[in-house]
Amino acid sequence: MSGETPPSTRDEPSEIDLTAERDESGVEEAEMEARVGLSYTLSQLRRDPTALAGLAIISVTTTVAIVATIDAWVLDYWFAQNFWYHPLRGPHAETRLPPYGVSNTFFDASQTTMAHPLGTDNRGRDVAVRLFYGTRIAITVGFLSTTIGMVGGTLTGAVAGYYGGWIDDVLMRTAEMLYAIPFLILVIVIVSVLDPQRQNALSVAMIGVGIASMPTFARLIRSRVFSVREEEYVEAAEAAGVKDRWIILRHVIPNSFAPVLVQATLQIGVAILIIAGLSFLGFGAQPPQPSWGQMLSKARGLMIPNPWFSIFPGICILLTVVGFNLLGDGLRDAADPRIQNK
Amino acid sequence: MSTRETILEVENLKTKFFTEEGVVRAVDGVSFDVRQGEIVGLVGESGAGKSVAVQSIMRLVEEPGAVVGGEVRFKDRLLFGLEDETAGGEGAERRERDEMLTDEEMRQDIRGREIAIIFQDPMESLNPVYTVGSQIEEFIELNRDVTGEEAREIAIETLRDVGIPEVEARYDDYPNQFSGGMRQRVLIAMALACEPSLIIADEPTTALDVTVEAQILDLVDDLQDRYDTSFVWVTHDMGVVAEVCDRVNVMYLGEVVEQATANDLFHETKHPYTRSLLDSLPRPDRTVEELDPIEGVMPEAINPPSGCRFHTRCPEAREVCAAVEPDARQSADGADDHRVACFIDDAFDVGYEESLPIESETGGGFEASLTSGEGESR
């Protein structure tokens, strides 16, 4: 909600070594070797209750987002039509109705209704329904912007790390220039440059967050590529006449990808937070699009008399971001062969 | 055998590494050739420049290293060659000859298709994230103009040839499910499957235990008869040389010091270094105490000793050895094609017999090191 980037995004996550450390003893080595790969990671994840909690939260939010999308596209806003009382639609539109069972200056508790379990906002719109549709934006934006950042950053970092030399210098110095600018400011600059009229504010904000997160991914994968490119299977591929770009795509990136995947999971949470912050500042979703950040923004002036305007979107953002962070931390540990969950 | 055509010709190959400490002359004027269907050995201690030499042939040397001189010919094509080497000298810009293959031609026509490399460590040479089958298929599709099903059939067939049991069942296994020996077989299959004319084996059995090594060597002998592929066999193990090689080049500090057929090398050893290598081999008829390892370590190639590079460790060294650098010559009393770079041989006339012996470090002791230090400073 605040513009501050959580510190976790700036720190490079500790490197995850997919190729298990080679010990002198063969037994040890064989055991370490078994501790890599997707199935091992998943089996470790299954034993980590916090990661499972994160996964549960993400599953719920994602499911809600999918249901909301289906409702919007296929069912023609069935939920909205049943719950969302438009202010101009007449007598049913009761503004600032508190959540069920709560009273305030304008309404006593008897007036609250299960039809609006989380109350209505200052225009009589059902808060629950707006949160419901807002999930779509949060999840879409989180996944898409992270995908943009991950794909762009991974390719840039892999190319820089693989070729080294001046290519590395040019790409990484550019990335570091982006890195030096505070995340939110960078996104705002990108958004203002790409879309000064705010016609596609949300998509542009998404692209902006994607671009701004590229340096993190680029630096992360580059450090891995430096060691992977010295592996003999890469040399062997070169000696067999495989094209450079094919070596990068097929041999280098898949073997350097584990830390990127962990970072991506964390980054989704960050992206959701940032887009919410942008919406709050008026750069992301534009009214009347129901986004969590923008709901918060509108609730700002009404915080004291009508706290539920801000509490519920806040809880949604918090839960979702925590969910992605828990899963990301769990993944990081699970992918690390040096840490083993009993 | 000698009537068969020469497929690879390396002449006066020079590769240097430009490091911060100075220029390392890793390969310094190496010449040898490989004929159709023979196994040529490249032998020497660690750091002799064997691996760099084969990387130079494939033009795989990476920064800060560079091939700076010499010529490499494969069949009728120039893999490496410079315009007028004598002009300019050290600092002058080197111009590649027009007929030299471009990087793209090198990649498409030579690597994998004509010359394949088997690397040292079978544990590291397979990509852990793909199945063994798909990796062989990748190389076959790339180098043999076949697709999908055909590549799979060739891959299975070659894997069967190299002695992988139950190929169909193991085809979709990952490299970590194979043992070291099996992985080495897979690597050999990968090289063979592209049907190259020459396979460069860079210490392929060093990481294996001796029983598996013996199996692999037998297998290579077998396959070589069947496919008629030529090999360049890089190793530090004289036992392996005796087992598989037809002809041998002994390398010391970036130079070839002796060149002979395997038979001559073992029975008519000319160079003291080769003899030392042979003496340091463990043998069942001698106890460990009788083993005669070469004293000292190989000097840095960054600042090689003057004269003969081996004179600092050579039991036969005389003062002339420190002063004049021998080139590899046809040995005076050896068989045809037995070349040696040592003044002991009568092919040289530099007054070795008259020259006084210098105490080499082999003698040990304080006095000895003093004398040799004097010799070097002069």
Interface residues (C-beta under 8 A of the other chain):
Chain A: L18 T19 E33 A34 V36 G164 G165 E231 E232 Y233 E235 A236 A237 E238 A239 A240 G241 V242 K243 R250 H251 P254 N255
Chain B: M58 L60 E63 R107 Q108 I110 R111 G112 R113 A116 I117 F119 Q120 D121 E124 S125 L126 N127 P128 V129 Y130 E138 F139 L142 N143 N176 L187 M190 C194
